[in-house]
């Protein structure tokens, strides 16, 4: 049966196994020959990265046509107004494309691991947290979206992809799960973890 690895990627780790002259890579954290990332997560972003040993599953997870929802906790500079949140929900014109409608809500600061290095704190400018769910994944999309509505991203953590979540994983930890092969035959966004 296909297997998947759920990895809580720390800040500064590059989503590749080959060595990099400046940054740690997946090989510094995961010893699982035959597994490859299903999608990407920027070096300066944290959180859930999926890896699999099955090419069809990898394609299903990474291909935007399947529109797996991805949820992020985003620490932003300032406090977004209801108008800014409504703009994120409608879709934001980023110049080269307009984002699809997203789910966006203010949340209380989550209980999470400290980031190394810490974010830049500005004494007279508050920060806040947004839960943002998108169904696409263009380059640096979430950061561009929050900047466009006037709240630049300070910290970005992906907490879920489809039904897979970070639950129980500290930063830098990973676990392996088996995937029901029937999920590969389902044409739409219906992947389910095996119980």
MDAnalysis code that builds the backbone (N, CA, C; Angstrom):
import MDAnalysis as mda
import numpy as np

u = mda.Universe.empty(585, n_residues=195, atom_resindex=np.repeat(np.arange(195), 3), trajectory=True)
u.add_TopologyAttr("name", ["N", "CA", "C"] * 195)
u.add_TopologyAttr("resid", np.arange(1, 196))
u.add_TopologyAttr("resname", ["UNK", "UNK", "UNK", "UNK", "UNK", "UNK", "UNK", "UNK", "UNK", "UNK", "UNK", "UNK", "UNK", "UNK", "UNK", "UNK", "UNK", "UNK", "UNK", "UNK", "UNK", "UNK", "UNK", "UNK", "UNK", "UNK", "UNK", "UNK", "UNK", "UNK", "UNK", "UNK", "UNK", "UNK", "UNK", "UNK", "UNK", "UNK", "UNK", "UNK", "UNK", "UNK", "UNK", "UNK", "UNK", "UNK", "UNK", "UNK", "UNK", "UNK", "UNK", "UNK", "UNK", "UNK", "UNK", "UNK", "UNK", "UNK", "UNK", "UNK", "UNK", "UNK", "UNK", "UNK", "UNK", "UNK", "UNK", "UNK", "UNK", "UNK", "UNK", "UNK", "UNK", "UNK", "UNK", "UNK", "UNK", "UNK", "UNK", "UNK", "UNK", "UNK", "UNK", "UNK", "UNK", "UNK", "UNK", "UNK", "UNK", "UNK", "UNK", "UNK", "UNK", "UNK", "UNK", "UNK", "UNK", "UNK", "UNK", "UNK", "UNK", "UNK", "UNK", "UNK", "UNK", "UNK", "UNK", "UNK", "UNK", "UNK", "UNK", "UNK", "UNK", "UNK", "UNK", "UNK", "UNK", "UNK", "UNK", "UNK", "UNK", "UNK", "UNK", "UNK", "UNK", "UNK", "UNK", "UNK", "UNK", "UNK", "UNK", "UNK", "UNK", "UNK", "UNK", "UNK", "UNK", "UNK", "UNK", "UNK", "UNK", "UNK", "UNK", "UNK", "UNK", "UNK", "UNK", "UNK", "UNK", "UNK", "UNK", "UNK", "UNK", "UNK", "UNK", "UNK", "UNK", "UNK", "UNK", "UNK", "UNK", "UNK", "UNK", "UNK", "UNK", "UNK", "UNK", "UNK", "UNK", "UNK", "UNK", "UNK", "UNK", "UNK", "UNK", "UNK", "UNK", "UNK", "UNK", "UNK", "UNK", "UNK", "UNK", "UNK", "UNK", "UNK", "UNK", "UNK", "UNK", "UNK", "UNK", "UNK", "UNK", "UNK", "UNK"])
u.atoms.positions = np.array([
    [0.846, -1.201, 0.000],
    [0.000, 0.000, 0.000],
    [0.875, 1.241, 0.000],
    [0.397, 2.313, -0.651],
    [1.170, 3.559, -0.630],
    [1.318, 4.078, 0.793],
    [2.432, 4.726, 1.031],
    [2.656, 5.334, 2.336],
    [2.893, 6.825, 2.155],
    [2.641, 7.549, 3.233],
    [2.853, 8.991, 3.225],
    [3.586, 9.367, 4.503],
    [4.449, 10.350, 4.389],
    [5.129, 10.904, 5.555],
    [4.577, 12.306, 5.795],
    [4.193, 12.559, 7.034],
    [3.788, 13.894, 7.458],
    [4.962, 14.477, 8.225],
    [5.478, 15.586, 7.754],
    [6.666, 16.208, 8.341],
    [6.345, 17.631, 8.742],
    [6.688, 17.995, 9.962],
    [6.533, 19.375, 10.424],
    [7.847, 20.092, 10.123],
    [7.905, 20.729, 8.967],
    [9.134, 21.345, 8.476],
    [9.479, 22.587, 9.284],
    [10.678, 22.634, 9.845],
    [11.082, 23.848, 10.552],
    [11.422, 24.990, 9.591],
    [11.415, 26.181, 10.135],
    [11.866, 27.365, 9.404],
    [13.302, 27.130, 8.906],
    [13.579, 27.548, 7.673],
    [14.938, 27.495, 7.141],
    [15.319, 26.212, 6.448],
    [14.452, 25.195, 6.485],
    [14.746, 23.924, 5.820],
    [14.245, 23.978, 4.380],
    [15.092, 23.549, 3.451],
    [14.733, 23.523, 2.031],
    [14.073, 22.186, 1.712],
    [12.999, 22.223, 0.924],
    [12.254, 20.998, 0.627],
    [12.891, 20.228, -0.530],
    [14.098, 19.770, -0.288],
    [14.811, 18.889, -1.211],
    [15.719, 17.998, -0.375],
    [16.124, 16.867, -0.950],
    [17.011, 15.956, -0.227],
    [18.475, 16.222, -0.537],
    [18.770, 16.784, -1.711],
    [20.170, 17.039, -2.051],
    [20.723, 18.162, -1.179],
    [22.022, 18.096, -0.911],
    [22.672, 19.065, -0.038],
    [22.559, 20.480, -0.591],
    [22.540, 21.435, 0.320],
    [22.492, 22.851, -0.038],
    [23.605, 23.547, 0.739],
    [24.314, 24.501, 0.112],
    [25.448, 25.120, 0.812],
    [25.063, 26.004, 1.999],
    [23.829, 26.506, 2.044],
    [23.458, 27.462, 3.087],
    [22.415, 26.964, 4.076],
    [21.594, 26.010, 3.676],
    [20.448, 25.621, 4.504],
    [20.407, 24.119, 4.734],
    [19.820, 23.693, 5.871],
    [19.541, 22.271, 6.042],
    [18.473, 21.839, 5.033],
    [18.459, 20.554, 4.723],
    [17.488, 20.015, 3.770],
    [16.712, 18.880, 4.433],
    [15.832, 18.261, 3.665],
    [15.045, 17.153, 4.196],
    [15.930, 16.013, 4.689],
    [17.083, 15.825, 4.044],
    [17.978, 14.731, 4.444],
    [18.542, 14.929, 5.855],
    [18.504, 16.145, 6.369],
    [18.939, 16.394, 7.745],
    [17.895, 15.960, 8.769],
    [16.671, 15.665, 8.296],
    [15.568, 15.350, 9.202],
    [14.924, 13.991, 8.957],
    [14.904, 13.537, 7.694],
    [14.133, 12.348, 7.330],
    [15.043, 11.317, 6.690],
    [15.012, 10.108, 7.234],
    [15.744, 8.990, 6.647],
    [14.704, 7.995, 6.133],
    [14.274, 8.176, 4.894],
    [13.239, 7.322, 4.307],
    [13.485, 7.235, 2.807],
    [14.402, 6.373, 2.380],
    [14.687, 6.243, 0.947],
    [13.425, 5.927, 0.151],
    [13.311, 6.532, -1.012],
    [12.174, 6.285, -1.889],
    [11.010, 7.231, -1.687],
    [11.102, 8.129, -0.698],
    [10.033, 9.107, -0.472],
    [10.436, 10.446, -1.078],
    [9.444, 11.134, -1.664],
    [9.693, 12.418, -2.311],
    [8.583, 13.392, -1.931],
    [8.904, 14.697, -1.868],
    [7.875, 15.671, -1.497],
    [6.726, 15.706, -2.498],
    [5.520, 15.818, -1.964],
    [4.325, 16.013, -2.784],
    [3.942, 17.474, -2.635],
    [4.558, 18.321, -3.440],
    [4.380, 19.761, -3.317],
    [5.604, 20.377, -2.670],
    [5.469, 21.647, -2.315],
    [6.618, 22.346, -1.751],
    [6.153, 23.245, -0.601],
    [7.125, 23.718, 0.135],
    [6.882, 24.692, 1.192],
    [8.123, 25.561, 1.248],
    [7.942, 26.870, 1.112],
    [9.079, 27.785, 1.037],
    [10.022, 27.607, 2.218],
    [11.275, 27.953, 2.005],
    [12.301, 27.829, 3.030],
    [11.927, 28.599, 4.294],
    [11.330, 29.784, 4.125],
    [10.995, 30.609, 5.291],
    [9.584, 30.351, 5.823],
    [8.953, 29.274, 5.354],
    [7.662, 28.844, 5.889],
    [7.864, 27.573, 6.706],
    [6.914, 27.315, 7.591],
    [6.996, 26.160, 8.480],
    [5.752, 25.300, 8.301],
    [5.809, 24.111, 8.893],
    [4.602, 23.321, 8.985],
    [4.555, 22.114, 8.090],
    [3.335, 21.699, 7.759],
    [3.092, 20.402, 7.149],
    [3.619, 20.304, 5.728],
    [4.473, 19.308, 5.547],
    [4.947, 18.906, 4.226],
    [4.655, 17.426, 4.101],
    [4.061, 17.020, 2.982],
    [3.766, 15.615, 2.735],
    [4.795, 15.043, 1.783],
    [5.232, 13.831, 2.068],
    [6.126, 13.087, 1.195],
    [5.507, 11.715, 0.982],
    [5.722, 11.123, -0.194],
    [5.163, 9.808, -0.460],
    [6.109, 8.968, -1.295],
    [5.864, 7.664, -1.252],
    [6.642, 6.731, -2.058],
    [5.857, 6.282, -3.286],
    [4.709, 6.921, -3.553],
    [3.828, 6.530, -4.651],
    [3.640, 7.702, -5.612],
    [4.027, 7.502, -6.865],
    [3.958, 8.585, -7.850],
    [2.559, 9.090, -8.112],
    [1.570, 8.184, -8.147],
    [0.188, 8.634, -8.394],
    [-0.332, 9.478, -7.236],
    [-0.015, 9.058, -6.019],
    [-0.448, 9.830, -4.855],
    [0.259, 11.185, -4.825],
    [1.545, 11.185, -5.151],
    [2.302, 12.436, -5.206],
    [1.650, 13.408, -6.182],
    [1.276, 12.916, -7.372],
    [0.647, 13.771, -8.381],
    [-0.706, 14.281, -7.907],
    [-1.482, 13.427, -7.254],
    [-2.806, 13.850, -6.782],
    [-2.712, 14.949, -5.732],
    [-1.740, 14.810, -4.834],
    [-1.594, 15.812, -3.769],
    [-1.087, 17.130, -4.338],
    [-0.112, 17.060, -5.238],
    [0.550, 18.269, -5.728],
    [-0.207, 18.961, -6.849],
    [-1.027, 18.235, -7.598],
    [-1.683, 18.818, -8.779],
    [-2.811, 19.755, -8.363],
    [-2.747, 21.032, -8.771],
    [-3.784, 21.987, -8.358],
    [-5.179, 21.642, -8.858],
    [-5.284, 20.816, -9.903],
    [-6.621, 20.505, -10.414],
    [-7.464, 19.740, -9.400],
    [-6.807, 19.092, -8.411],
    [-7.558, 18.357, -7.398],
    [-7.969, 19.242, -6.226],
    [-7.421, 20.447, -6.169],
    [-7.870, 21.481, -5.233],
    [-7.949, 21.019, -3.776],
    [-6.922, 20.293, -3.329],
    [-6.890, 19.941, -1.906],
    [-6.773, 21.223, -1.091],
    [-7.649, 21.435, -0.122],
    [-7.532, 22.647, 0.691],
    [-6.277, 22.612, 1.543],
    [-5.608, 23.746, 1.620],
    [-4.417, 23.898, 2.459],
    [-4.703, 25.020, 3.441],
    [-4.563, 24.718, 4.725],
    [-4.846, 25.719, 5.752],
    [-3.541, 26.175, 6.389],
    [-3.433, 27.482, 6.549],
    [-2.248, 28.119, 7.124],
    [-2.660, 28.946, 8.324],
    [-1.781, 28.972, 9.323],
    [-1.867, 29.986, 10.365],
    [-0.850, 31.045, 9.992],
    [-1.320, 32.281, 9.872],
    [-0.479, 33.358, 9.374],
    [-0.402, 34.460, 10.423],
    [0.795, 34.696, 10.934],
    [1.009, 35.824, 11.839],
    [1.318, 37.027, 10.968],
    [0.518, 38.081, 11.118],
    [0.660, 39.246, 10.254],
    [0.930, 40.496, 11.074],
    [1.495, 41.463, 10.406],
    [1.729, 42.767, 11.019],
    [0.420, 43.539, 10.977],
    [0.053, 44.115, 12.111],
    [-1.202, 44.855, 12.184],
    [-2.374, 43.933, 12.493],
    [-3.562, 44.501, 12.420],
    [-4.786, 43.720, 12.638],
    [-5.675, 43.921, 11.422],
    [-5.900, 42.855, 10.639],
    [-6.703, 43.026, 9.425],
    [-8.133, 43.444, 9.745],
    [-8.630, 44.377, 8.966],
    [-10.016, 44.822, 9.113],
    [-10.934, 43.766, 8.504],
    [-12.224, 43.918, 8.781],
    [-13.194, 43.013, 8.169],
    [-13.158, 43.162, 6.648],
    [-12.889, 44.364, 6.171],
    [-12.772, 44.592, 4.721],
    [-11.587, 43.812, 4.132],
    [-10.464, 43.783, 4.856],
    [-9.297, 43.033, 4.383],
    [-9.597, 41.541, 4.358],
    [-10.265, 41.026, 5.404],
    [-10.625, 39.610, 5.434],
    [-11.611, 39.282, 4.312],
    [-12.552, 40.193, 4.052],
    [-13.517, 39.976, 2.967],
    [-12.803, 39.922, 1.618],
    [-11.765, 40.747, 1.444],
    [-11.003, 40.726, 0.192],
    [-10.310, 39.373, 0.018],
    [-9.735, 38.828, 1.101],
    [-9.110, 37.511, 1.021],
    [-10.138, 36.448, 0.658],
    [-11.346, 36.578, 1.206],
    [-12.403, 35.596, 0.937],
    [-12.899, 35.671, -0.501],
    [-12.921, 36.862, -1.070],
    [-13.387, 37.035, -2.456],
    [-12.358, 36.569, -3.467],
    [-11.086, 36.811, -3.159],
    [-10.010, 36.606, -4.120],
    [-9.292, 37.922, -4.313],
    [-7.969, 37.872, -4.377],
    [-7.141, 39.071, -4.411],
    [-6.433, 39.150, -5.758],
    [-6.482, 40.324, -6.368],
    [-5.769, 40.543, -7.631],
    [-4.304, 40.835, -7.306],
    [-3.439, 39.888, -7.642],
    [-2.010, 40.037, -7.358],
    [-1.230, 40.546, -8.559],
    [-1.933, 40.990, -9.578],
    [-1.262, 41.528, -10.759],
    [-1.097, 40.485, -11.842],
    [-0.394, 39.384, -11.526],
    [-0.207, 38.332, -12.524],
    [-1.326, 37.296, -12.491],
    [-2.130, 37.279, -11.428],
    [-3.312, 36.420, -11.372],
    [-4.194, 36.881, -10.220],
    [-5.452, 36.440, -10.263],
    [-6.402, 36.702, -9.187],
    [-6.585, 35.392, -8.428],
    [-6.416, 35.445, -7.108],
    [-6.534, 34.218, -6.315],
    [-7.978, 33.738, -6.295],
    [-8.145, 32.452, -6.102],
    [-9.482, 31.903, -5.916],
    [-10.003, 32.342, -4.548],
    [-11.315, 32.318, -4.363],
    [-11.845, 32.653, -3.032],
    [-11.234, 31.761, -1.962],
    [-10.958, 32.349, -0.811],
    [-10.318, 31.640, 0.303],
    [-11.216, 31.732, 1.534],
    [-10.918, 30.921, 2.510],
    [-11.537, 31.069, 3.828],
    [-10.541, 31.833, 4.687],
    [-11.003, 32.871, 5.361],
    [-10.099, 33.695, 6.166],
    [-10.812, 34.157, 7.419],
    [-10.137, 34.006, 8.566],
    [-10.713, 34.432, 9.845],
    [-9.598, 34.784, 10.805],
    [-9.843, 35.781, 11.639],
    [-8.928, 36.078, 12.739],
    [-9.006, 34.952, 13.761],
    [-7.866, 34.571, 14.323],
    [-7.837, 33.539, 15.359],
    [-6.994, 34.037, 16.533],
    [-7.183, 33.418, 17.686],
    [-6.313, 33.698, 18.821],
    [-4.919, 33.172, 18.509],
    [-3.883, 33.758, 19.101],
    [-2.535, 33.228, 18.870],
    [-2.486, 31.738, 19.228],
    [-2.054, 30.891, 18.289],
    [-2.031, 29.459, 18.578],
    [-0.903, 29.089, 19.531],
    [-1.073, 27.964, 20.204],
    [-0.018, 27.435, 21.075],
    [0.919, 26.614, 20.196],
    [2.077, 27.196, 19.874],
    [3.005, 26.566, 18.941],
    [4.431, 26.695, 19.452],
    [5.312, 26.013, 18.779],
    [6.733, 26.009, 19.097],
    [7.342, 27.377, 18.785],
    [8.402, 27.765, 19.476],
    [9.084, 29.017, 19.138],
    [9.820, 28.868, 17.810],
    [9.869, 29.936, 17.058],
    [10.599, 29.897, 15.789],
    [12.036, 30.316, 16.012],
    [12.947, 29.628, 15.321],
    [14.364, 29.993, 15.362],
    [14.832, 30.326, 13.950],
    [15.249, 31.565, 13.690],
    [15.269, 32.708, 14.606],
    [13.864, 33.272, 14.806],
    [13.676, 34.032, 15.898],
    [12.356, 34.628, 16.144],
    [11.995, 35.634, 15.057],
    [10.696, 35.916, 14.955],
    [10.252, 36.934, 14.003],
    [10.718, 38.312, 14.463],
    [10.712, 39.244, 13.545],
    [11.041, 40.637, 13.854],
    [9.824, 41.261, 14.540],
    [10.024, 41.796, 15.725],
    [8.936, 42.432, 16.475],
    [9.126, 43.935, 16.422],
    [8.042, 44.659, 16.122],
    [8.098, 46.132, 16.084],
    [7.317, 46.662, 17.276],
    [7.993, 47.438, 18.065],
    [7.477, 47.856, 19.367],
    [6.095, 48.508, 19.297],
    [5.854, 49.339, 18.296],
    [4.609, 50.101, 18.261],
    [3.617, 49.597, 17.218],
    [3.899, 48.446, 16.624],
    [2.973, 47.881, 15.641],
    [2.525, 46.509, 16.145],
    [1.223, 46.335, 16.384],
    [0.748, 45.040, 16.878],
    [0.805, 43.976, 15.783],
    [0.657, 42.741, 16.194],
    [0.524, 41.663, 15.212],
    [-0.702, 40.851, 15.568],
    [-1.155, 40.043, 14.630],
    [-2.318, 39.190, 14.861],
    [-2.185, 37.941, 14.002],
    [-3.110, 37.005, 14.212],
    [-3.077, 35.722, 13.507],
    [-4.347, 35.535, 12.683],
    [-4.163, 34.972, 11.501],
    [-5.268, 34.637, 10.601],
    [-5.182, 33.144, 10.287],
    [-6.330, 32.477, 10.232],
    [-6.412, 31.140, 9.635],
    [-6.860, 31.353, 8.193],
    [-6.071, 30.878, 7.249],
    [-6.340, 31.108, 5.828],
    [-6.311, 29.771, 5.096],
    [-7.395, 29.438, 4.417],
    [-7.475, 28.192, 3.648],
    [-7.592, 28.527, 2.175],
    [-6.666, 27.986, 1.390],
    [-6.666, 28.203, -0.054],
    [-6.737, 26.847, -0.755],
    [-7.087, 26.880, -2.045],
    [-7.179, 25.655, -2.837],
    [-6.328, 25.760, -4.099],
    [-5.255, 26.477, -3.964],
    [-4.265, 26.612, -5.031],
    [-2.934, 26.815, -4.333],
    [-1.874, 26.986, -5.048],
    [-0.594, 27.125, -4.379],
    [0.456, 27.758, -5.264],
    [0.212, 28.978, -5.680],
    [1.198, 29.690, -6.491],
    [2.376, 30.123, -5.610],
    [3.456, 30.486, -6.251],
    [4.670, 30.857, -5.535],
    [4.421, 32.031, -4.578],
    [4.698, 31.800, -3.296],
    [4.581, 32.802, -2.232],
    [3.190, 33.440, -2.181],
    [2.195, 32.668, -2.519],
    [0.839, 33.196, -2.649],
    [0.294, 33.791, -1.356],
    [0.398, 33.061, -0.245],
    [-0.187, 33.554, 1.005],
    [0.481, 34.861, 1.415],
    [1.798, 34.916, 1.322],
    [2.512, 36.154, 1.675],
    [2.068, 37.316, 0.793],
    [1.900, 37.050, -0.482],
    [1.465, 38.108, -1.402],
    [0.035, 38.549, -1.108],
    [-0.817, 37.600, -0.728],
    [-2.207, 37.937, -0.418],
    [-2.296, 38.837, 0.809],
    [-1.596, 38.483, 1.878],
    [-1.711, 39.295, 3.093],
    [-1.076, 40.668, 2.884],
    [0.009, 40.721, 2.139],
    [0.630, 42.029, 1.846],
    [-0.319, 42.906, 1.051],
    [-1.019, 42.308, 0.095],
    [-1.928, 43.077, -0.768],
    [-3.057, 43.721, 0.034],
    [-3.496, 43.056, 1.126],
    [-4.573, 43.642, 1.937],
    [-4.027, 44.464, 3.094],
    [-2.718, 44.747, 3.084],
    [-2.125, 45.670, 4.040],
    [-1.605, 45.064, 5.324],
    [-1.446, 43.744, 5.360],
    [-0.965, 43.072, 6.577],
    [0.147, 42.093, 6.207],
    [1.377, 42.564, 6.109],
    [2.470, 41.680, 5.701],
    [2.642, 40.491, 6.641],
    [2.997, 39.355, 6.062],
    [3.210, 38.124, 6.826],
    [4.521, 38.197, 7.607],
    [4.433, 37.832, 8.894],
    [5.613, 37.724, 9.748],
    [6.028, 36.268, 9.939],
    [5.032, 35.391, 10.018],
    [5.302, 33.958, 10.216],
    [4.200, 33.177, 9.524],
    [4.582, 32.083, 8.863],
    [3.628, 31.309, 8.070],
    [3.797, 29.832, 8.382],
    [2.710, 29.211, 8.859],
    [2.734, 27.800, 9.250],
    [1.586, 27.084, 8.543],
    [1.920, 26.073, 7.719],
    [0.859, 25.274, 7.103],
    [0.462, 24.190, 8.105],
    [-0.839, 24.145, 8.432],
    [-1.303, 23.213, 9.454],
    [-2.056, 22.020, 8.882],
    [-2.535, 22.117, 7.639],
    [-3.210, 20.958, 7.061],
    [-3.185, 21.016, 5.543],
    [-3.257, 19.811, 4.957],
    [-3.431, 19.619, 3.519],
    [-4.504, 18.551, 3.396],
    [-5.657, 18.896, 2.833],
    [-6.759, 17.950, 2.824],
    [-7.075, 17.547, 4.253],
    [-7.118, 16.233, 4.510],
    [-7.417, 15.740, 5.861],
    [-6.177, 15.486, 6.697],
    [-5.001, 15.665, 6.126],
    [-3.766, 15.455, 6.882],
    [-3.424, 16.723, 7.652],
    [-3.049, 16.555, 8.934],
    [-2.774, 17.717, 9.783],
    [-1.466, 17.534, 10.546],
    [-1.043, 18.624, 11.163],
    [0.155, 18.622, 12.005],
    [-0.071, 18.017, 13.390],
    [-1.287, 17.622, 13.697],
    [-1.609, 17.156, 15.049],
    [-0.571, 16.164, 15.554],
    [-0.029, 16.454, 16.736],
    [0.903, 15.553, 17.390],
    [2.336, 15.623, 16.899],
    [2.650, 16.527, 15.992],
    [4.009, 16.633, 15.453],
    [4.665, 17.931, 15.911],
    [5.739, 17.817, 16.670],
    [6.535, 18.988, 17.022],
    [7.371, 19.402, 15.814],
    [7.888, 20.598, 15.835],
    [8.733, 21.069, 14.738],
    [9.914, 20.118, 14.550],
    [10.117, 19.673, 13.302],
    [11.201, 18.759, 12.975],
    [10.833, 17.290, 13.085],
    [9.645, 16.979, 13.598],
    [9.222, 15.584, 13.720],
    [8.447, 15.135, 12.491],
    [8.437, 13.808, 12.267],
    [7.662, 13.235, 11.182],
    [7.105, 11.883, 11.591],
    [6.058, 11.476, 10.865],
    [5.502, 10.141, 11.072],
    [5.038, 9.596, 9.720],
    [4.981, 8.279, 9.657],
    [4.605, 7.578, 8.439],
    [3.198, 7.013, 8.612],
    [2.378, 7.115, 7.554],
    [1.033, 6.552, 7.577],
    [0.797, 5.793, 6.277],
    [-0.076, 4.791, 6.360],
    [-0.485, 4.053, 5.170],
    [-1.715, 4.738, 4.580],
    [-1.784, 4.762, 3.244],
    [-2.904, 5.402, 2.553],
    [-3.718, 4.323, 1.854],
    [-5.026, 4.383, 2.002],
    [-5.912, 3.444, 1.321],
    [-5.767, 3.632, -0.189],
    [-5.409, 2.579, -0.942],
    [-5.222, 2.755, -2.382],
    [-6.485, 3.196, -3.108],
    [-7.660, 2.969, -2.509],
    [-8.895, 3.425, -3.132],
    [-8.894, 4.946, -3.300],
    [-8.135, 5.633, -2.456],
    [-8.069, 7.096, -2.557],
    [-7.487, 7.533, -3.888],
    [-6.621, 6.704, -4.468],
    [-6.006, 7.062, -5.745],
    [-6.994, 7.026, -6.894],
    [-8.063, 6.243, -6.745],
    [-9.031, 6.094, -7.830],
    [-10.137, 7.131, -7.760],
    [-10.251, 7.829, -6.628],
    [-11.327, 8.804, -6.464],
    [-10.988, 10.066, -7.236],
    [-11.896, 10.545, -8.100],
    [-11.551, 11.649, -8.985],
    [-11.491, 13.025, -8.357],
    [-12.098, 13.220, -7.173],
    [-12.115, 14.566, -6.607],
    [-11.444, 14.593, -5.250],
    [-11.579, 15.711, -4.566],
    [-10.889, 15.966, -3.305],
    [-11.481, 15.120, -2.177],
    [-11.185, 13.806, -2.198],
    [-11.777, 12.935, -1.183],
    [-10.742, 12.016, -0.551],
    [-9.497, 12.403, -0.498],
    [-8.503, 11.597, 0.196],
    [-8.902, 11.476, 1.661],
    [-8.721, 10.314, 2.201],
    [-8.991, 10.098, 3.614],
    [-7.839, 9.311, 4.202],
    [-7.457, 9.694, 5.416],
    [-6.459, 8.894, 6.132],
    [-7.103, 7.565, 6.510],
    [-6.286, 6.530, 6.540],
    [-6.782, 5.251, 7.040],
    [-6.987, 5.322, 8.525],
    [-8.099, 4.803, 9.052],
    [-8.313, 4.840, 10.501],
    [-7.288, 4.004, 11.233],
])
